[in-house]
Amino acid sequence: MNGNTEVLVIGGGYAGVMAANRLTGRADVSVTLINPRASFVHRIRLHQLAAGTDEAVVEYREVLAEGVRLVVDTVSDIDAAGRNVALASGGTVDYDYLVYAVGSGSADPGVPGAAEFAHPIATLEDAQRLRPALEAAPQGAAVTVVGAGPTGIETAAELAEQGRAVTLVCGGVLGPYLHPRGRRSVANRLAKLGVTVLDGPAAKVVAVRRDAVRLADGRELASAVTIWTAGFGVPDLAARSGLSTDVLGRLLTDETLTSVDDERIVAAGDSAAPSGLPLRMSCQAAMPLGARAADTVLSRIGAERPATLNQVFGAQCISLGRKAGIFQFADKLDAAVWFNIDGRPGAKLKELVCKVVVKHLAEEAHKPGGYKLHLNSRGGTRQNLVEAQRTGAPATERTAA
């Protein structure tokens, strides 16, 4: 391709910032990042923002390459045929290539009263609204956390460590991703912090009131502050723009992260569904996906064949307050194994991860292309999953190494 190439990145989270930084490594590429906020949100610290132990924001000057043009706005529509996007504030921005990295947030709970009386915690604004609500509640007031994934566990532990009376309503199993051994460790830590854990099918919230929640078995729990961490949703920008998505609205791509509709559009992070088999929501997935998306764009600019996904994921880390945590190891298919590091060492590892994430972004800003994709040297795993889905192979074959 001759002349300057305009690449537009929508979304300034882990995936979007990584992609934007990496794209600056080529001198004939101009990069514009559109994001609704003027600061980078360190999402894995939002539970700390709500609890008052961290602000969960980093200035973009610390993590974004100087060559990236930052536009603080929201994209309201993508015109793939015209290669431009419409901004909520008015006007359009043209592009040669587009990186779709709009991230994720909460899904509509679909539970009576939840939208009115429960506090989500998936975005910066959610956490900022939750913090004063907690501060206004008496120290001994009942706090209910709904959802027992990493965010729910971390939020419950962070608040309980501050002396709050916390009930964690799982709606199923505690920490579904965790190995049973790791789950026992988390349960023990929550018990030491005084968290009441309600699990099993009966422990499902069916209604939320201003001062209580009702469970599926008819129990009512007093709740001065109800925090909703269950569910997953993505912005509907791709669907509204006529692009192909999965049932949740993630942009459908091939294994190079290229949209199935348009080779000028690639996706990364939580809003991407490569081959209809999206990766687990995590910064561990988002940053490599951002790097891979940028590499796909750079390959196309250079008239080269883009590489396909071949990424290794090996753990999930969860903070359990400031003094404990768990680092749950996994196999190459991202399934939890028996081994974990918990307690104070687990807390140190979790804090290290939080710091290293920002460090990786900053390093890529200063040295584009420096972030290394840790590939599965044995190969085949992701490819086997994709092929099994295409041919309808049984699950045992689908997950074979």
Salt bridges, closest charged atoms under 4 A:
ASP28 OD1 - ARG26 NE 2.64
ASP54 OD2 - ARG45 NE 3.92
GLU55 OE2 - ARG131 NH1 3.11
GLU125 OE2 - ARG37 NE 2.88
ASP126 OD1 - ARG129 NH2 2.98
GLU135 OE2 - ARG131 NE 3.61
GLU154 OE1 - HIS47 ND1 3.49
GLU154 OE2 - LYS350 NZ 3.05
GLU158 OE1 - HIS47 NE2 3.81
GLU158 OE2 - ARG322 NE 2.98
GLU161 OE2 - ARG189 NH2 3.32
ASP211 OD1 - ARG209 NH2 3.82
ASP217 OD2 - ARG219 NE 2.69
GLU220 OE1 - ARG209 NH1 2.76
ASP236 OD1 - ARG240 NE 2.67
ASP246 OD2 - ARG250 NE 2.70
GLU255 OE1 - ARG382 NE 2.86
GLU263 OE1 - ARG300 NH1 3.74
ASP270 OD2 - ARG43 NH1 3.76
ASP295 OD1 - ARG22 NE 2.79
ASP334 OD2 - ARG280 NE 2.81
GLU351 OE2 - ARG45 NH2 2.66
GLU351 OE1 - ARG322 NH1 3.64
GLU363 OE2 - LYS359 NZ 2.52
GLU363 OE1 - HIS360 ND1 3.98
GLU364 OE2 - ARG22 NH1 3.28
GLU387 OE2 - ARG390 NH2 2.45
